[in-house]
Amino acid sequence: MRVLFVSDVYYPHIGGVAEHIYHLANEFEKMGHKVAVLTADIEGDLKPDERRVIRKGKSIVIPMNQSNARITSWFDLCELSRILNGYDVVHIHGTIAPTLPLLSLKVSAKTNIFTFHPTFGFSNLFKIFKNYLKHYFDKIDGKIAVSRTARDSIKKYFPGEYRIIPNGIDRDRFKAFEGIKNLYEILFVGRIEPRKGLQFLIDALPKIKREIPKAKLTIAGGGYKNMKLNIPSEIKDSISFLGFVAPSDLPGIFNKASVFVSPAISGESFGIVLLEAMATGTPVVASDIPGYRCVIDNGINGLLVSSENSKEIAAKVISLMKDKNLRETLIKGGLKSVARYSWKVVARDVLDFYYEVDPSLP
C-alpha cells in the first residue's frame, strides 16, 4: 500500500502530531508499505526521516488556542493533485485548516483518512464556516480521533462516526533506568507557552521548598520569545532551563527526575508526555483536564490537580516526595498503563481501519 501522511506540522517542529506521524510511518514501513510525509518547510535541524518527506511552501506561525499554530503557505493545486495521485491512501493529520488539510481534501480522489488531534472548546471559525467546510468534511472516508476529547471537540461541529485510536509511545526508547533518580528534582517537559501552565508550577515551587528545601525544578523545552515567566528571586537558583532537548535525550531527562508535573490548562487531547514519564518510572502530577483524564486514573497511575492551582500542585508534589509508598504505587500503576500504548499496536489498528473503510485497498 502507498500511504501519504499530510500535515501542516512535522519535524523539526516538536509535538504530538509529528511524533504520531513519525512512528506510524516507521511501523508501516516495517510492514512493507510505502510511506511519505507531505508538510511545509520548517526551520530547524531535527529532521530524522527526510528521505520520505516532501516539503512544499513555508510554515507560518499564528496565535491560536492559547498557543501557536502553524499553517502552510502553498497553494499549487496542480502539483498537489499530482503528488496525491501517487498514493492509495491520503491520511491527513491535525484539524480542518485552510492550508494543506483543506487543499488536500479539495483535490484528492483517493481514500481519505483524517486523524483529528486537537482538543478545543467553542470555535468561532467552525461556527461561521461550518456550512462551507461541510463539503470538504464529506470527502473524508474515515475519521479517527486520538481521544474522546478530540472527538467531542470536532463532533460538535461535524457530526459523524469517529474511531478512537490513541497516541502511542516508543517503548524501546522510554523505559526505566536503575539508580539515577534525584529524589528532589521536579521536571517539566513541553513548549513554554501559556496553555502549558508552567507559571503555576513555578508559583508552586516556593511552597514546595518550604517543606522540601532541596527541591529544584528542571524545565525542558523551547518557547516563543513573547512568553514571559514571573520567577521570584528566592527560587531563581533552584530552576534550571535546559532549552530544547533532542528526543534521543529525553528518556535520560525523565529518568533523573523524582516527579514529573504537567500543569497544562487547556488544549491537551491526550498527553503523550504523561505516558513517556510513566514509562520511565517517574510519578506524574497533572492538571485535571479532559485530555489528561483519558490517561490518568487518579491515585492509580498519577495524581490529578485542579487546573491553575499552584497550591494544590505544591501539596501533591510534597506528598510524593515524602511518601515512598505513594511513589511506588504510582510508578507501578504507570508502568502497567503504558503497556497498551505501543506504536506497533496503534499502527495495526490504523491499518485495519483503512481496510475497514476501503476493502479494495492493496
N, C-alpha and C positions, 0 to 999 in steps of 0.2 A: 504494500500500500504506500502511496505517496501522500504525505501529510505536510501541510504548510501551516505553521503557527503564525498568527498575526497579532501584533500588539504595539501600542504606542510607546510602551516602556519595556526595556530589556537591558541586559548588561551593556555598558558599565553602570547603569543605574541599579542600585541595590534595592531589593524589595521582594515582597512575597510573590508578585506576578512573575518577575524574572526567574526566581528560584523554581517556581512551579513549571514554567515552560522548559527551563533547562533540564530539569530532572525527567520530565515526561519525554523530552526529546532523546535523552540518553537511554531510557528504558525502551522506547520504541525502536531505536537503532539496535539494541541488543536482541530484539525480537525479529530483526531483519527488515524493518520498514525504512523507507527513505524519508528523511525529515529535513525541513528547512524552517528558518525563522525570518519573517518579514517585519522589519522595525525601522526606526529612524536612526540617523547618525547622531549619536550622543557622545559628548565629550567625556573622556576618561580612559584609563588604561586597562581596566578589568574586562577583558574580552576572552573568556575561556574557550569559546567554541566558534570562533569567527569563520571557520571553514564552512559552516552551514548557515551563516547569517547573511541575509540580503538587506542592505541598508539603503533607504531612499528618503530624501528630504532631511530637514533639520528638526531636532526636538526643541520645542518651545515650552518654557515653564510658565504656568498660570496658577494664581492662588485659587484654591477650592477646598471646601470642607475642612477648614482649619489646618490645611496642609498645602502642598504644592503639587499640582497635577502636570502631566506632560501631554502635549498634543504634537502631531507631526505636520510639518508644512510641506506637503507633497500632494499634488492633485493631478497627476498624469494618469487619467483613467485608461488610456490605451495600453500603456506599459503595465499598469496594474492588472488589467484583464489578461494580458499575455502571461504574466507571472502566475496568476491564479490558475489559469488553464493547464498548467503543467502538473497539477496535483489532483488527487482523488478527493481529499478532504481539506476544506479550509476551516481551520479551528481558530476562532477569534477569542482573545482574552481581554478582560477589563470591563468596560461598560459601553453602551451605545453612545459613542462620542463622534463629533463631526469631522473626524480625520480618518485614519486607517480603518477602524471598525466599520464606520458607516459607508465609506467608499468601497470597502471590500464586499459588503452586502449588496451594494448597488450593482456591481459588475459581475459578481460570482455566479457561475452557472453550475457549480459543484455542490457536493454535500456540505452544508454549512452548519458547523457546530459552534456554539458560543458559551464560554465559561464566564459567568458573572462573578467578579471578585469583591467589589466594594460593598461596604455597609454604609448606609446613609439614611437620614430622616427625610423630611419634606424636601422636594426638589422643584423649584420654580421652573427650571428649564424643561423638565419632563412634563410638568403640568401644562406649560404653554405649548410645547411642541409634540405632545402626545399623539395627536391625530396625524401629524406629518410623519413622525417616526414609526407609526404602526406599519406602514408599507414596508419599511426595512425590516422591522421586527418579524413580520410574517414570512420573510425569506429565511429565517433561522429554522433549520430542520430538527435540531436537537439542542435543548437548553440545559446547561449544567450550572449549579451554584456551589461554591466551596463551603457553604454553611447555611443553616436555616436563616440566619440574619441577612446574609447576602441575598438569599432567595426572596425573603419577605420585603427587602428594600426595593427590588426591581418589580416584584409581582404586584405591588400597589398600583403601578402604572401600566404594566403589561402582563395581564393575567395569562395563565397557561400552566402546562406541566413542566416542572423542573426536576432534574435528577441531582440529588446532592452527592457530590463526590469531593471529599475534603482534600486539603493540602496534605503533604507528607513531609518527612524529614529523611535526611541521609543518615541511616543508622550506622553505616561504616565510618562516617566522619564524626558524628556526635555520639560519644559514649563516655562513660565514666573512667577516669584515670585514678589510680590509687595514690593516696597520701600527699596530695599537693594543695588541698583546700586551706584557705586562710579564714579562720573562724570569724574574723571581724570585717571581712570585705563584703560590701553590698555592691551589686552590679546592675547597671542599666545598659541595655543594648538597643539602639534604634536611632533613627534620624532625629536631630534636635529641632523639633517644630512643635507648635502649640498643642496639637491634638495628642501628642505622646505623653503630655502631662509631667515632663521632667521637673518642672518647677515645684510641683507638690512633693516630690521625693527630696529635692534639695531643702524645702521648708521643713521636712520631717527630720533631717539629719541632726540639727541641734538638740532636738528632743531625744533622739536615739543616743547621742553622745553623752547626755546627762546620765543615762543608765549604763551605757557601754562606752566608756571614754576612748577605747582603742578603735572604735568603729570608723571605717572610712568608706568613701563612695568612689567607685570607678565607673566612668562614663565612656562607652564605646560607641562611636557613630559620628558621622558628619552632620552638618546642618547648614541651613541658609543663614547668611550674614545678618539678616534682619531679625533673627531670633535672639532676643536679649534675655539673659538669666540674672535673677537677683540672688547673689551669693553673699551672705553675711561674712564680714571679715573674720569672725572667730572660727569659721569652718573652711576657709579657703585652703588651708594646708591639709585638710582631710579629704579633698576632692581631687581626683586625677582624671584629666581628659585625654583619652587615647586617640581621639580623632577617628578617621576612617580606619576600620580594621578589615584586612583581607579575609574572605570567607575561610581560607585554609587555617587562619589563626584563631578563629572564633571558638572552636572547641576548647583550646587551651585557656582562653579568657574565661569561659564558663566554669571550667574545672577548678580554677583558683578561687572562685567566689563561694562564700558560705550561704548567700541568699541572693536570688535574682528578683528584682522588682520591676514590674511594668505598670506604671500608673496612668496609662492611656485614658483619655476622657471620651473619645468617640472614634468612629471610622474604622474600627477593627472588625474584620469579618470572621476571623478565625484565631489567629495567634500562633503562627509557626514558631515564633521566638520562644513561646512558653514551652512548646514541645522540645525545642532544642535544649533549653535549660533542664527540663526533666530528664532527657536522655543522658545528660552528663552528671546526673545525680545531684543536681542543685535545687534546693527547695524554692518554690515560687510563691511570690506575693503579687497579686494582680488586681486591677480595678474590676469591680462588679458591673461590667458592661455586657450587653448581649453577646457580642462576638467571643468574648473570653469565657462566658458561661458555656459555650459549645465545647470547651476544652477542660475547664477547671471544675472538678467536683469538690466543693468547699470542704476542707478538713480531711480530704482523702488523698488528693494529689496536688494540692496547693491551697492557698488561703486567699479569699476574696475580700477586698476592702471597698468601702464606699468611694465612688468617683470624686476626685477633687478634695480628698480628705487627708491632709498631711498628718493629723493627729492619729488617725486610725492606721495609716501606713507605719508610723513610728511604733505604735503598740504591737502590731503584728511582727515587725522586724525584731523588736526587742524580745518578744516571746520566742521566736525561732532561735535567736542567738543564745538564749538562756535555757531552752528546753531541748535537751538532746533527744528525748523520746519523740517529741513532736517532729523534729528534723528527720529522724529515721522513718517515721510514719509517712511523711510526705515524700521522701526520697523513694521509698518502696512503692508507694502508690503511683508516683510519677513514672518510674521505670516500667511498671505494669501497663500504664496508659499508652505509652509511646509504641508499644509492641504492635499495635494495629495500624500504625501510620507509616508504613514503609512505602517508598515510591514504586516498588515493584507491584504491590497490591493496587495502589492508586492507578498506575498506568494500565494494568489489566482491566480495571473497572471502566476506565475511559475507552479503551479499545473495544470492550464488549458493548459499550453504549453506541459506538459508531456502527457496529454491525446490527444492533437493535434498530437504530434509526434507518439504516440503509443496508439491508441484507445482500444487495448486489455488489457491495464493495469487494475488491480483490483480497 
